[in-house]
Amino acid sequence: MIRVIMHGCNGKMGQVISGLVAEEAELEMVAGIDPVDDGHNPYPVFADIRECDVEADVLIDFSTAKVIDKLIDYCIEKNLPCVLCTTGLDGEQLQKVAEASKKVAVLKSANMSLGINLLLKMLKEAASVLAPAGFDIEIVEKHHNLKLDAPSGTALALADSINAEFDNEYEYVYDRSTRREKRSKKEMGISAVRGGTIVGDHDVIFAGADEVITFSHTAYSKAVFAKGAVQAAKFLAGKEAGMYDMSHVINA
């Protein structure tokens, strides 16, 4: 049985993950961390992670960047593998995560969806064939009207996965409104749409002469990210120190 601690257990994602873990025969949620708790969870909840004295095999984090420092210190102290799902970390925090991975297993990914991470893998192969054949590459991402950042981290991850195949020779273009020139073969357009309650929609378009190939991924609920986090926890439990991402889960 893999024992799990949920960091941010009373947030929306924390509750979805708690429900998924309860359905898994090989997983058990043994504790939660959250500053606000009304006692409804079937496991003990601690307001401060430093108060948690429950033995576990892996921790899943869906919280906020401001508490990541304490989280990392705790995981190092307890030698506890961590699935780090919180985004928006600053440079200093990212460096701390990288240093922590030398002492404990850390899995961090721009997007926890299994589908997106499979898409990342597929795009590398597609780009290696289509780009040399003269196909232009464009990415269009769509999210809800409350999302603050644009383009999304996932869109950038998709672009980076392609660009890495070509020694990062592509220039990312986010706005062509001021350009009055022919499109360069070495540019990759990334467009952001914000509206309604769109959870997440990403299209990667390879446009060639007389044919277009589009890779699409649509998330209909945030549960897809929770499912990915649960799969990541299964993978990470028992792993040696190191930095992991969802590609390791996909290829396991």
Summary of the structure (lengths in Angstrom):
residues: 252
radius of gyration: 19.8
end to end distance: 19.3
largest distance: 62.5
contacts: 787
relative contact order: 0.17
helix: 36%
strand: 26%
